């Protein structure tokens, strides 16, 4: 079941196109739903992230996290949670928000429609994740997140640092260490199920993002 779901997440194939040796696609789909609903993928993400940090010589729990989001187009017809959003509202799809540690390892993820501002999506993710991250004392973000994330982080007794260039340089220069969030998105982009958002619900979209995170973390342990 796990290999079949990794295969689908990596290749982006449809359920009915899964290889026959994986078993009946209907049974795999039902197992995906069960693991989605009972938090199995979230638990696996947490456990593998701790193992990867130990392997890197770090404490299992991070003391600093970084937040960023990514807007992707929707690839589905029929009922969906997708809405217009992103820059100038030009993208009809979903917004993926991730928390990563200093090593760039995913700590927590969330998927919403593309409509909410990045700071709103970041606030929702932080509100759910920070109470579980007892060692976190610092939160880093870019200037697009400061307005709404900062008050929330203060309620959780976390120091917020908004990283920005003053003045803004010509051309591209990565913000240190926020570039690690972009690198995490790049690694997750190798999983073709995430090329667009093909899901009808935020629960399924979040679960597939967690599947990709688990697959990425398996390369680090």
Backbone as JSON, one array per atom type, in Angstrom:
{
  "sequence": "XXXXXXXXXXXXXXXXXXXXXXXXXXXXXXXXXXXXXXXXXXXXXXXXXXXXXXXXXXXXXXXXXXXXXXXXXXXXXXXXXXXXXXXXXXXXXXXXXXXXXXXXXXXXXXXXXXXXXXXXXXXXXXXXXXXXXXXXXXXXXXXXXXXXXXXXXXXXXXXXXXXXXXXXXXXXXXXXXXXXXXXXXXXXXXXXXXXXXXXXXXXXXXXXXXXXXXXXXXXXX",
  "N": [[0.83, -1.2, 0.0], [1.88, 1.26, 0.86], [4.06, 1.56, -0.92], [2.63, 1.66, -3.31], [1.22, 4.07, -3.04], [3.36, 5.85, -2.84], [4.39, 5.46, -5.4], [2.3, 6.48, -6.99], [2.28, 9.16, -6.06], [4.81, 9.98, -6.87], [4.89, 9.6, -9.65], [2.52, 10.69, -10.54], [0.38, 9.41, -11.72], [-2.95, 8.28, -12.66], [-5.49, 6.81, -10.53], [-6.53, 4.4, -11.63], [-4.49, 3.68, -13.29], [-2.47, 2.54, -11.89], [0.15, 0.14, -11.48], [-0.5, -3.38, -11.97], [0.66, -5.1, -10.13], [0.56, -3.71, -7.8], [-1.86, -4.14, -6.69], [-5.52, -4.08, -6.3], [-6.82, -1.0, -7.38], [-8.92, 0.27, -6.09], [-8.85, -0.66, -3.46], [-6.45, 0.41, -2.6], [-7.0, 3.11, -2.78], [-9.0, 3.34, -0.82], [-7.46, 2.74, 1.44], [-5.71, 4.91, 1.4], [-7.53, 6.94, 2.03], [-8.23, 6.18, 4.65], [-5.75, 6.44, 6.03], [-5.35, 9.11, 5.56], [-7.44, 10.27, 7.04], [-7.0, 9.43, 9.68], [-4.63, 10.56, 10.44], [-2.18, 9.35, 9.86], [-0.13, 9.93, 7.98], [0.75, 12.43, 8.83], [1.81, 11.73, 11.34], [3.87, 10.02, 10.52], [5.46, 11.83, 9.13], [6.34, 13.49, 11.25], [7.83, 11.65, 12.79], [9.86, 10.77, 11.03], [11.11, 13.19, 10.47], [12.25, 13.79, 12.95], [14.07, 11.65, 13.11], [15.73, 12.24, 10.93], [16.86, 14.64, 11.78], [18.29, 13.76, 14.0], [20.16, 12.15, 12.71], [21.6, 14.09, 11.42], [22.95, 15.17, 13.52], [21.55, 16.83, 15.2], [19.25, 18.17, 17.69], [16.26, 16.29, 18.23], [13.9, 17.85, 18.11], [13.09, 20.97, 16.61], [14.38, 24.29, 17.28], [13.97, 26.55, 15.94], [11.89, 27.67, 13.31], [10.8, 28.09, 9.9], [8.54, 29.77, 7.7], [6.64, 29.59, 4.71], [4.82, 29.98, 1.61], [3.18, 28.56, -1.28], [1.59, 29.0, -4.34], [-0.45, 27.11, -6.43], [-1.71, 25.95, -9.58], [-5.03, 24.71, -10.13], [-6.05, 21.46, -11.15], [-8.48, 20.25, -11.88], [-11.79, 19.27, -12.76], [-15.24, 19.88, -12.02], [-16.73, 19.55, -8.67], [-14.86, 21.32, -6.25], [-12.4, 22.72, -3.96], [-10.95, 24.78, -4.9], [-10.01, 28.17, -5.56], [-9.78, 31.5, -6.93], [-6.68, 33.17, -6.66], [-3.44, 34.16, -5.38], [-0.88, 36.19, -6.98], [-2.34, 39.14, -8.01], [-4.71, 37.76, -8.12], [-4.64, 35.84, -10.12], [-4.36, 33.12, -10.29], [-6.1, 30.17, -10.32], [-6.64, 27.91, -8.01], [-4.81, 26.23, -5.51], [-3.29, 26.89, -2.29], [-0.27, 26.11, -0.88], [1.22, 25.73, 2.22], [4.11, 25.67, 4.21], [6.0, 24.68, 7.08], [9.37, 24.7, 7.89], [12.44, 23.38, 9.25], [15.76, 24.54, 10.3], [17.41, 23.0, 8.72], [15.98, 22.69, 6.47], [14.07, 20.75, 6.47], [10.78, 19.48, 6.22], [8.37, 20.39, 8.63], [5.67, 20.86, 9.28], [2.67, 20.97, 7.35], [0.18, 22.48, 5.21], [-2.79, 22.85, 3.25], [-4.74, 25.16, 1.52], [-7.41, 26.9, -0.2], [-6.52, 29.0, -2.99], [-7.26, 31.58, -2.45], [-6.97, 32.89, 0.23], [-4.73, 35.29, 1.73], [-1.13, 35.0, 1.87], [-0.2, 35.42, 4.48], [-2.44, 34.86, 6.03], [-2.85, 32.12, 5.54], [-0.42, 31.24, 6.58], [-0.74, 31.95, 9.26], [-2.8, 30.21, 10.05], [-1.55, 27.72, 9.78], [0.57, 27.98, 11.62], [-0.88, 28.35, 13.96], [-1.93, 25.83, 14.34], [0.35, 24.2, 14.45], [2.42, 25.24, 16.15], [1.74, 24.89, 18.97], [2.45, 22.22, 19.32], [5.14, 22.16, 19.03], [7.34, 22.36, 21.18], [9.93, 23.26, 21.7], [10.42, 25.36, 20.02], [11.48, 28.63, 19.62], [11.89, 30.68, 17.9], [10.68, 32.2, 14.93], [10.95, 32.51, 11.49], [10.26, 34.51, 8.66], [9.26, 35.93, 5.47], [8.62, 39.35, 4.36], [6.01, 39.3, 3.52], [4.53, 37.88, 5.35], [4.59, 39.02, 7.86], [2.53, 40.68, 9.01], [0.23, 39.27, 10.01], [1.19, 36.88, 11.06], [3.01, 37.54, 13.04], [1.58, 38.64, 15.42], [0.21, 36.28, 16.17], [2.32, 34.51, 16.67], [3.47, 35.76, 18.85], [1.56, 35.27, 20.77], [2.06, 32.65, 21.2], [4.44, 32.8, 22.43], [6.74, 33.11, 20.84], [9.51, 34.35, 19.12], [9.43, 36.5, 16.37], [11.04, 36.94, 13.32], [11.32, 39.01, 10.64], [12.5, 38.68, 7.51], [14.11, 40.67, 5.12], [15.28, 42.5, 2.26], [16.93, 45.58, 2.47], [18.17, 48.34, 1.0], [16.16, 46.83, -1.65], [17.9, 44.47, -3.57], [19.27, 44.5, -6.94], [18.32, 42.12, -9.42], [18.39, 38.57, -8.61], [18.71, 37.52, -5.3], [19.18, 35.25, -2.75], [17.4, 35.05, 0.35], [18.92, 34.59, 3.39], [18.31, 32.52, 6.19], [16.17, 31.75, 4.6], [16.06, 30.71, 2.08], [16.1, 28.02, 2.27], [13.51, 27.14, 2.57], [12.46, 27.52, 0.02], [14.06, 25.69, -1.29], [13.08, 23.35, -0.17], [10.46, 23.35, -1.26], [11.25, 22.99, -3.9], [12.33, 20.4, -3.84], [10.04, 18.95, -3.14], [8.62, 19.43, -5.42], [9.49, 17.53, -7.2], [7.8, 15.45, -6.99], [5.3, 14.33, -8.85], [2.6, 14.28, -8.5], [2.07, 16.59, -7.26], [2.31, 18.5, -9.18], [0.18, 19.98, -10.11], [-2.82, 20.91, -8.36], [-4.85, 18.36, -7.89], [-6.94, 17.6, -6.33], [-10.14, 17.26, -4.64], [-10.74, 18.11, -2.12], [-9.47, 19.91, 0.74], [-8.41, 18.26, 2.67], [-7.54, 15.92, 1.31], [-5.69, 17.11, -0.43], [-3.82, 18.12, 1.4], [-2.98, 15.7, 2.5], [-1.67, 14.42, 0.32], [0.43, 16.19, -0.01], [1.73, 15.71, 2.4], [2.44, 13.03, 1.97], [4.38, 13.34, -0.03], [6.26, 14.77, 1.46], [6.97, 12.84, 3.36], [8.16, 10.94, 1.67], [10.33, 12.48, 0.78], [11.7, 12.9, 3.21], [12.48, 10.31, 3.77], [14.74, 10.0, 2.26], [16.6, 11.2, 3.78], [17.17, 9.84, 6.07]],
  "CA": [[0.0, 0.0, 0.0], [2.76, 2.43, 0.95], [4.79, 1.66, -2.19], [1.68, 2.07, -4.35], [0.93, 5.5, -2.87], [4.57, 6.57, -3.24], [4.45, 5.38, -6.86], [1.36, 7.44, -7.56], [2.72, 10.52, -5.75], [6.03, 10.3, -7.62], [4.65, 9.62, -11.09], [1.34, 11.48, -10.86], [-0.57, 8.65, -12.54], [-4.31, 8.17, -12.14], [-5.7, 5.62, -9.7], [-6.74, 3.2, -12.45], [-3.27, 3.38, -14.04], [-1.48, 1.92, -11.01], [0.55, -1.2, -11.96], [-1.3, -4.47, -11.43], [1.31, -5.71, -8.97], [0.23, -2.93, -6.61], [-3.14, -4.58, -6.15], [-6.69, -3.35, -6.78], [-6.68, 0.43, -7.11], [-9.96, 0.68, -5.15], [-8.39, -0.95, -2.1], [-5.39, 1.38, -2.29], [-7.68, 4.39, -2.57], [-9.64, 3.3, 0.5], [-6.41, 2.82, 2.46], [-5.27, 6.3, 1.41], [-8.53, 7.71, 2.77], [-8.12, 5.86, 6.07], [-4.54, 7.06, 6.55], [-5.57, 10.56, 5.53], [-8.37, 10.7, 8.08], [-6.53, 9.14, 11.04], [-3.39, 11.28, 10.72], [-1.0, 8.49, 9.73], [0.94, 10.6, 7.24], [1.29, 13.48, 9.7], [2.63, 11.07, 12.35], [5.08, 9.54, 9.85], [6.28, 13.01, 8.86], [6.98, 13.9, 12.51], [8.81, 10.66, 13.22], [10.99, 10.79, 10.11], [11.83, 14.45, 10.64], [13.09, 13.64, 14.14], [15.16, 10.75, 12.78], [16.64, 12.95, 10.04], [17.6, 15.61, 12.57], [19.28, 13.0, 14.79], [21.22, 11.72, 11.79], [22.41, 15.28, 11.13], [23.59, 15.61, 14.74], [20.73, 17.87, 15.81], [18.2, 17.76, 18.61], [15.11, 15.83, 17.44], [12.91, 18.91, 17.93], [13.74, 22.22, 16.22], [14.18, 25.48, 18.1], [13.62, 27.64, 15.01], [11.21, 27.21, 12.1], [10.56, 29.11, 8.87], [7.26, 29.55, 7.03], [6.45, 30.18, 3.39], [3.7, 29.35, 0.91], [3.3, 28.39, -2.72], [0.29, 28.92, -4.99], [-0.38, 26.23, -7.6], [-2.94, 25.88, -10.35], [-5.86, 23.54, -9.96], [-6.15, 20.63, -12.34], [-9.64, 19.4, -11.65], [-13.11, 19.75, -13.15], [-16.24, 19.43, -11.07], [-16.66, 20.14, -7.33], [-13.51, 21.5, -5.74], [-12.21, 23.83, -3.04], [-10.09, 25.76, -5.55], [-10.51, 29.53, -5.78], [-8.8, 32.4, -7.53], [-5.81, 33.81, -5.68], [-2.09, 34.44, -5.85], [-0.62, 37.56, -7.42], [-3.44, 39.75, -8.78], [-5.81, 36.8, -8.22], [-4.57, 35.26, -11.45], [-4.2, 31.67, -10.23], [-7.25, 29.43, -9.8], [-6.08, 26.67, -7.52], [-4.62, 25.99, -4.09], [-2.11, 27.48, -1.65], [0.43, 25.18, 0.0], [2.03, 26.42, 3.22], [4.96, 24.71, 4.91], [6.97, 25.05, 8.11], [10.57, 23.88, 7.8], [13.46, 23.72, 10.25], [16.94, 25.18, 9.72], [17.98, 22.09, 7.73], [15.08, 22.64, 5.33], [13.2, 19.58, 6.57], [9.39, 19.87, 6.51], [7.9, 20.17, 10.0], [4.22, 20.81, 9.2], [2.18, 21.47, 6.05], [-1.25, 22.75, 5.14], [-3.26, 23.29, 1.94], [-5.99, 25.91, 1.48], [-7.65, 27.45, -1.52], [-5.55, 30.05, -3.32], [-7.79, 32.9, -2.13], [-6.41, 33.58, 1.4], [-3.39, 35.85, 1.64], [-0.09, 34.13, 2.43], [-0.12, 35.6, 5.92], [-3.59, 34.17, 6.63], [-2.54, 30.7, 5.5], [0.66, 31.01, 7.53], [-1.29, 32.03, 10.61], [-3.55, 28.99, 10.32], [-0.61, 26.63, 9.98], [1.29, 28.21, 12.88], [-1.82, 28.16, 15.06], [-2.09, 24.38, 14.54], [1.61, 23.49, 14.64], [3.29, 25.74, 17.21], [1.52, 24.28, 20.29], [3.07, 20.9, 19.39], [6.58, 22.32, 18.9], [7.61, 22.99, 22.47], [11.26, 23.87, 21.75], [10.53, 26.48, 19.09], [11.52, 29.98, 20.2], [12.05, 31.67, 16.83], [9.98, 31.97, 13.67], [11.43, 33.36, 10.42], [9.36, 34.62, 7.52], [9.54, 37.12, 4.68], [7.78, 40.48, 4.74], [4.62, 39.05, 3.2], [3.88, 37.17, 6.43], [4.74, 39.67, 9.15], [1.37, 41.37, 9.57], [-0.69, 38.41, 10.75], [1.89, 35.8, 11.74], [3.69, 38.05, 14.23], [0.73, 38.61, 16.62], [-0.07, 34.9, 16.55], [3.52, 33.93, 17.25], [3.66, 36.33, 20.18], [0.67, 34.56, 21.69], [2.7, 31.37, 21.5], [5.73, 33.13, 23.02], [7.77, 32.85, 19.85], [10.07, 35.56, 18.52], [9.29, 36.53, 14.92], [12.01, 37.74, 12.58], [10.9, 39.21, 9.26], [13.69, 38.86, 6.7], [13.89, 41.43, 3.89], [16.41, 43.28, 1.78], [16.74, 47.03, 2.52], [17.19, 48.35, -0.09], [16.04, 45.6, -2.41], [18.98, 44.41, -4.56], [18.92, 44.19, -8.32], [18.47, 40.71, -9.7], [17.95, 37.61, -7.59], [19.61, 37.16, -4.21], [18.39, 34.5, -1.77], [17.4, 35.47, 1.75], [19.48, 33.56, 4.27], [18.32, 31.15, 5.63], [14.84, 31.43, 4.06], [16.16, 29.98, 0.82], [15.89, 26.6, 2.53], [12.09, 26.84, 2.33], [12.32, 27.37, -1.43], [14.69, 24.41, -1.65], [12.12, 22.31, 0.21], [9.44, 23.34, -2.3], [11.84, 22.42, -5.12], [12.42, 18.96, -3.65], [8.69, 18.4, -3.21], [8.17, 19.54, -6.8], [9.86, 16.32, -7.94], [6.69, 14.51, -6.87], [4.47, 14.88, -9.91], [1.21, 14.45, -8.05], [1.98, 17.98, -6.81], [2.52, 19.43, -10.29], [-1.0, 20.83, -9.92], [-3.66, 20.37, -7.3], [-5.89, 17.56, -8.54], [-7.82, 17.07, -5.3], [-11.43, 17.93, -4.46], [-10.85, 18.61, -0.75], [-8.21, 20.32, 1.36], [-7.87, 17.11, 3.41], [-6.78, 15.08, 0.38], [-4.55, 17.88, -0.92], [-2.83, 18.12, 2.47], [-2.44, 14.35, 2.65], [-0.69, 14.17, -0.74], [1.62, 16.97, 0.33], [2.4, 14.96, 3.46], [3.05, 11.85, 1.35], [5.62, 13.79, -0.68], [7.2, 15.12, 2.53], [7.47, 11.58, 3.92], [9.09, 10.4, 0.7], [11.54, 13.3, 0.81], [12.42, 12.65, 4.46], [13.08, 8.98, 3.72], [16.06, 10.12, 1.66], [17.47, 11.86, 4.75], [17.38, 9.01, 7.27]],
  "C": [[0.87, 1.27, 0.0], [3.5, 2.63, -0.37], [3.87, 2.13, -3.31], [1.39, 3.56, -4.26], [2.15, 6.34, -3.2], [4.71, 6.58, -4.77], [3.53, 6.41, -7.5], [1.79, 8.87, -7.29], [3.91, 10.92, -6.6], [5.75, 10.46, -9.11], [3.46, 10.48, -11.48], [0.3, 10.74, -11.67], [-1.95, 8.63, -11.89], [-4.45, 6.85, -11.37], [-5.77, 4.36, -10.56], [-5.5, 2.82, -13.25], [-2.17, 2.81, -13.15], [-1.11, 0.54, -11.55], [-0.24, -2.3, -11.26], [-0.67, -5.09, -10.2], [1.07, -4.93, -7.69], [-1.04, -3.41, -5.94], [-4.29, -3.77, -6.69], [-6.61, -1.87, -6.4], [-7.72, 0.89, -6.1], [-9.55, 0.46, -3.71], [-7.31, 0.04, -1.66], [-6.0, 2.74, -2.01], [-8.35, 4.44, -1.2], [-8.61, 3.39, 1.62], [-5.86, 4.24, 2.55], [-6.24, 7.16, 2.22], [-8.43, 7.45, 4.27], [-6.9, 6.54, 6.69], [-4.63, 8.58, 6.54], [-6.38, 11.01, 6.73], [-7.86, 10.45, 9.49], [-5.16, 9.75, 11.35], [-2.12, 10.46, 10.6], [0.16, 9.21, 9.06], [1.57, 11.72, 8.08], [2.21, 12.88, 10.76], [3.94, 10.57, 11.74], [6.02, 10.7, 9.55], [7.04, 13.44, 10.12], [8.1, 12.94, 12.89], [10.06, 10.68, 12.33], [11.79, 12.08, 10.23], [12.74, 14.39, 11.87], [14.3, 12.74, 13.84], [16.19, 11.44, 11.89], [17.47, 13.98, 10.8], [18.65, 14.91, 13.45], [20.46, 12.59, 13.91], [22.14, 12.89, 11.45], [23.1, 15.84, 12.37], [22.85, 16.7, 15.47], [19.79, 17.28, 16.86], [16.99, 17.32, 17.79], [14.06, 16.91, 17.18], [13.61, 20.23, 17.59], [13.47, 23.33, 17.22], [13.82, 26.68, 17.26], [12.96, 27.03, 13.77], [11.02, 28.4, 11.16], [9.27, 28.76, 8.13], [7.25, 30.24, 5.68], [5.31, 29.42, 2.71], [3.96, 29.37, -0.59], [1.89, 28.25, -3.3], [0.42, 28.11, -6.27], [-1.74, 26.2, -8.3], [-3.71, 24.61, -10.01], [-5.96, 22.77, -11.26], [-7.34, 19.7, -12.27], [-10.89, 20.08, -12.19], [-14.12, 19.19, -12.16], [-16.05, 20.07, -9.71], [-15.23, 20.2, -6.82], [-13.47, 22.66, -4.77], [-11.39, 24.95, -3.67], [-10.79, 27.1, -5.73], [-9.4, 30.35, -6.41], [-7.98, 33.07, -6.44], [-4.43, 34.03, -6.26], [-1.95, 35.88, -6.28], [-1.71, 38.04, -8.37], [-4.62, 38.79, -8.95], [-5.83, 36.04, -9.52], [-4.5, 33.74, -11.46], [-5.44, 31.04, -9.6], [-6.73, 28.07, -9.33], [-5.97, 26.64, -6.02], [-3.35, 26.68, -3.6], [-1.54, 26.47, -0.67], [1.34, 25.97, 0.93], [2.82, 25.38, 4.0], [5.74, 25.41, 6.02], [8.17, 24.13, 7.94], [11.53, 24.29, 8.91], [14.67, 24.31, 9.55], [17.59, 24.31, 8.65], [17.14, 22.04, 6.46], [14.17, 21.44, 5.33], [11.79, 20.02, 6.9], [8.98, 19.46, 7.92], [6.38, 20.01, 10.02], [3.79, 21.42, 7.88], [0.68, 21.66, 6.12], [-1.58, 23.2, 3.72], [-4.61, 23.97, 2.1], [-6.28, 26.27, 0.03], [-6.67, 28.59, -1.76], [-6.0, 31.42, -2.85], [-7.14, 33.57, -0.91], [-5.02, 34.14, 1.13], [-2.39, 34.9, 2.3], [-0.05, 34.22, 3.95], [-1.27, 34.91, 6.64], [-3.33, 32.67, 6.66], [-1.42, 30.36, 6.48], [0.19, 31.04, 8.97], [-2.03, 30.75, 10.97], [-2.61, 27.82, 10.58], [0.12, 26.77, 11.31], [0.38, 27.95, 14.08], [-1.98, 26.67, 15.38], [-0.79, 23.71, 14.95], [2.4, 23.95, 15.86], [3.01, 25.14, 18.6], [2.16, 22.91, 20.44], [4.59, 20.98, 19.35], [7.1, 23.07, 20.12], [8.98, 23.65, 22.55], [11.39, 25.11, 20.88], [10.45, 27.81, 19.83], [11.59, 31.06, 19.15], [11.31, 31.23, 15.58], [10.49, 32.98, 12.65], [10.44, 33.36, 9.27], [9.8, 35.81, 6.68], [8.49, 38.18, 4.98], [6.32, 40.29, 4.38], [3.84, 38.4, 4.33], [3.82, 37.95, 7.74], [3.47, 40.16, 9.8], [0.51, 40.47, 10.45], [0.01, 37.3, 11.53], [2.49, 36.29, 13.05], [2.8, 38.09, 15.47], [0.43, 37.2, 17.1], [1.14, 34.28, 17.23], [3.79, 34.49, 18.64], [2.76, 35.65, 21.2], [1.23, 33.21, 22.08], [4.1, 31.57, 22.07], [6.88, 32.74, 22.1], [8.23, 34.18, 19.25], [9.99, 35.48, 17.01], [10.34, 37.44, 14.31], [11.57, 37.81, 11.13], [12.14, 39.55, 8.44], [13.34, 39.63, 5.43], [15.17, 42.17, 3.54], [16.08, 44.76, 1.85], [18.05, 47.71, 2.17], [17.19, 47.04, -0.87], [17.11, 45.56, -3.49], [18.45, 44.15, -5.95], [19.18, 42.72, -8.58], [18.02, 39.84, -8.54], [19.06, 37.39, -6.58], [18.79, 36.44, -3.14], [18.5, 35.1, -0.38], [17.9, 34.32, 2.61], [18.8, 33.64, 5.63], [17.0, 30.76, 4.97], [14.9, 30.69, 2.73], [15.92, 28.48, 1.02], [14.43, 26.2, 2.35], [11.86, 26.64, 0.84], [12.95, 26.07, -1.9], [13.77, 23.25, -1.3], [11.0, 22.21, -0.82], [9.98, 22.71, -3.58], [11.94, 20.91, -5.01], [11.04, 18.31, -3.74], [8.13, 18.47, -4.63], [8.57, 18.37, -7.67], [8.75, 15.27, -7.91], [5.54, 15.02, -7.75], [2.99, 14.96, -9.55], [0.99, 15.89, -7.61], [2.18, 18.98, -7.93], [1.38, 20.45, -10.37], [-1.77, 20.25, -8.74], [-4.84, 19.68, -7.95], [-6.98, 17.13, -7.57], [-9.09, 17.9, -5.18], [-11.55, 18.55, -3.09], [-9.47, 19.02, -0.24], [-7.58, 19.17, 2.13], [-7.03, 16.23, 2.5], [-5.55, 15.82, -0.14], [-3.44, 17.93, 0.13], [-2.19, 16.76, 2.63], [-1.41, 14.04, 1.57], [0.57, 14.99, -0.53], [2.42, 16.29, 1.43], [3.07, 13.71, 2.92], [4.38, 12.23, 0.7], [6.68, 14.15, 0.37], [7.8, 13.86, 3.15], [8.47, 10.95, 2.96], [10.4, 11.16, 0.67], [12.36, 13.01, 2.06], [13.07, 11.27, 4.47], [14.46, 9.0, 3.07], [17.07, 10.72, 2.63], [17.79, 11.01, 5.96], [18.16, 7.74, 6.9]]
}
